[in-house]
């Protein structure tokens, strides 16, 4: 039987001292992480749960690095993130096209943003043949199209799909995003310098990502779960789900409103068996 390690990250707030006075309050992200942690434990994973203040950059990257050091070919790593998604200017020009307006996407952790270049470097630490499954309930998809546009949230979504009168979106506000980068420019530029390959890192592992929305959409927070996680849990059905990763993605998407369509893509080494497996098959 393969080894299986999981890391689950959920933030209901961030440290306002780093984010220009913005605390990024959400309600359901810790519950999302706990639910993913519970599922992983039921499947026999050795799991780490990092919530809000514990979900700092050092702790999250250390947990992923530890998984990379422990897993070998055929083993499975499951990572879930629920929180805000953000962007920083691309300074190492790993994005395709016009360099002047390209962005690197981020997970908004408690003490700072984790840049996607750092994530790609972490994926590169895993041994060839390792299977990595990532669920991201945020406005970060990690795909090659990274610009997050402002999106309208119609009332039908707010009232019929989310149990809150005022929807909370999981994106770092534009003004906060800009101010946070300017106040911490040396830090974020240095992080990109330390991870110069960006998304061109050669991967021996295979990474499957299902995220909460497309790049031009916003993910919604809820009272019990984020909208994406809510419908993911419905489809999962306490482990009754059977079908490939792409079918799992499509089944979740069928329950979502047109304003929030989950994203799906695969990077790294070709592993058709992994892609065809039911998610979390150890």
ZAMARGU-4260 file (C-alpha; in steps of 0.2 Angstrom, whole numbers, plus 5000, padded with zeros to 4 digits):
<rodrens>
0) 5000/5000/5000 | 5006/5017/4995 | 5011/5030/5008 | 4999/5045/5010 | 5003/5062/5018
5) 4991/5077/5018 | 4992/5096/5022 | 4976/5106/5025 | 4977/5125/5027 | 4962/5136/5031
10) 4963/5155/5036 | 4948/5165/5043 | 4959/5180/5045 | 4977/5186/5041 | 4989/5197/5051
15) 4984/5215/5047 | 5001/5221/5051 | 5008/5214/5035 | 4992/5217/5024 | 4991/5236/5026
20) 4978/5236/5040 | 4967/5223/5031 | 4963/5207/5041 | 4954/5198/5028 | 4940/5191/5039
25) 4931/5175/5032 | 4920/5163/5041 | 4921/5146/5033 | 4939/5143/5029 | 4944/5134/5045
30) 4929/5122/5043 | 4934/5119/5025 | 4951/5113/5031 | 4944/5103/5045 | 4933/5094/5033
35) 4947/5090/5021 | 4957/5084/5036 | 4943/5073/5042 | 4942/5065/5024 | 4960/5063/5023
40) 4961/5054/5040 | 4947/5043/5035 | 4957/5037/5020 | 4973/5033/5030 | 4983/5049/5027
45) 4996/5056/5039 | 4988/5073/5040 | 4994/5091/5046 | 4980/5104/5050 | 4986/5122/5049
50) 4973/5135/5054 | 4974/5154/5053 | 4988/5160/5064 | 4997/5143/5062 | 4995/5144/5043
55) 5010/5155/5041 | 5022/5154/5026 | 5036/5144/5036 | 5024/5131/5043 | 5015/5128/5026
60) 5031/5126/5016 | 5039/5116/5030 | 5024/5104/5029 | 5025/5102/5010 | 5044/5100/5011
65) 5042/5086/5024 | 5030/5077/5013 | 5042/5078/4998 | 5056/5071/5008 | 5045/5056/5014
70) 5036/5051/4999 | 5042/5040/4984 | 5036/5034/4967 | 5018/5029/4969 | 5014/5038/4985
75) 5001/5051/4987 | 5001/5069/4993 | 4985/5078/4996 | 4985/5097/4999 | 4970/5108/5002
80) 4969/5127/5004 | 4955/5138/5009 | 4957/5157/5010 | 4960/5172/5000 | 4970/5172/4983
85) 4981/5187/4978 | 4994/5192/4965 | 5011/5201/4965 | 5020/5208/4950 | 5030/5195/4940
90) 5048/5200/4942 | 5057/5184/4936 | 5046/5185/4920 | 5041/5167/4920 | 5024/5171/4913
95) 5021/5170/4895 | 5017/5185/4884 | 5019/5203/4888 | 5030/5204/4904 | 5024/5222/4909
100) 5007/5217/4915 | 5009/5199/4920 | 5006/5193/4938 | 5011/5179/4949 | 4997/5172/4959
105) 4997/5169/4978 | 4989/5160/4992 | 4986/5173/5006 | 4994/5165/5021 | 4994/5173/5039
110) 5010/5182/5039 | 5013/5184/5020 | 5008/5178/5003 | 5015/5162/4996 | 5019/5165/4978
115) 5015/5152/4965 | 5034/5151/4960 | 5037/5145/4978 | 5024/5131/4975 | 5031/5126/4959
120) 5048/5124/4967 | 5040/5114/4981 | 5032/5102/4968 | 5049/5100/4960 | 5056/5093/4977
125) 5044/5078/4975 | 5052/5062/4968 | 5047/5056/4951 | 5031/5045/4951 | 5023/5054/4967
130) 5005/5059/4965 | 5000/5076/4971 | 4982/5081/4972 | 4978/5099/4977 | 4961/5107/4981
135) 4961/5126/4982 | 4945/5135/4988 | 4951/5152/4984 | 4953/5165/4969 | 4969/5157/4966
140) 4969/5143/4952 | 4988/5142/4948 | 4985/5141/4930 | 4994/5150/4916 | 4981/5163/4915
145) 4983/5173/4931 | 4974/5190/4931 | 4959/5190/4943 | 4946/5202/4937 | 4933/5210/4947
150) 4917/5200/4945 | 4899/5204/4950 | 4890/5193/4962 | 4872/5192/4957 | 4859/5191/4971
155) 4853/5174/4965 | 4870/5167/4970 | 4871/5177/4986 | 4854/5171/4993 | 4851/5154/4985
160) 4869/5147/4985 | 4877/5155/5001 | 4869/5156/5018 | 4874/5175/5021 | 4865/5191/5016
165) 4882/5199/5012 | 4893/5187/5001 | 4911/5187/5006 | 4923/5184/4992 | 4940/5176/4993
170) 4951/5188/4984 | 4964/5201/4991 | 4956/5218/4987 | 4965/5227/4973 | 4970/5242/4984
175) 4976/5231/4998 | 4985/5220/4986 | 4994/5235/4978 | 4999/5243/4995 | 5004/5226/5003
180) 5016/5223/4988 | 5023/5241/4989 | 5026/5240/5008 | 5035/5223/5006 | 5042/5225/4989
185) 5060/5219/4994 | 5052/5203/5002 | 5042/5198/4987 | 5055/5202/4974 | 5068/5192/4984
190) 5056/5177/4985 | 5055/5177/4966 | 5073/5179/4964 | 5075/5164/4975 | 5063/5154/4964
195) 5069/5159/4947 | 5062/5145/4937 | 5044/5149/4941 | 5031/5138/4933 | 5045/5131/4921
200) 5052/5120/4935 | 5054/5102/4928 | 5043/5091/4938 | 5045/5072/4940 | 5029/5071/4950
205) 5011/5073/4943 | 5000/5087/4951 | 4982/5088/4948 | 4973/5104/4954 | 4955/5107/4956
210) 4951/5125/4961 | 4936/5135/4967 | 4934/5146/4951 | 4941/5152/4935 | 4954/5166/4934
215) 4941/5179/4929 | 4929/5174/4944 | 4928/5175/4963 | 4926/5161/4975 | 4913/5164/4988
220) 4914/5161/5007 | 4899/5154/5017 | 4893/5152/5034 | 4897/5133/5035 | 4909/5130/5020
225) 4915/5140/5005 | 4904/5137/4990 | 4916/5126/4981 | 4920/5115/4996 | 4901/5114/5000
230) 4897/5106/4983 | 4913/5096/4984 | 4907/5088/5000 | 4890/5085/4992 | 4898/5076/4977
235) 4911/5066/4988 | 4896/5059/4998 | 4906/5053/5013 | 4917/5043/5002 | 4903/5036/4991
240) 4910/5045/4975 | 4918/5034/4962 | 4925/5041/4946 | 4941/5050/4939 | 4948/5067/4944
245) 4940/5075/4929 | 4923/5068/4932 | 4924/5073/4950 | 4928/5091/4944 | 4913/5091/4932
250) 4901/5084/4945 | 4906/5098/4957 | 4905/5111/4943 | 4887/5105/4938 | 4881/5111/4955
255) 4890/5128/4954 | 4882/5144/4948 | 4889/5151/4931 | 4898/5165/4941 | 4909/5152/4949
260) 4916/5138/4938 | 4929/5126/4946 | 4945/5125/4937 | 4955/5109/4933 | 4972/5105/4926
265) 4986/5093/4927 | 5005/5097/4927 | 5021/5088/4928 | 5025/5070/4922 | 5011/5060/4913
270) 5002/5048/4924 | 4986/5042/4916 | 4983/5030/4929 | 4983/5043/4942 | 4971/5055/4932
275) 4959/5040/4929 | 4959/5036/4948 | 4945/5041/4960 | 4952/5055/4970 | 4962/5050/4986
280) 4965/5032/4980 | 4979/5027/4991
</rodrens>
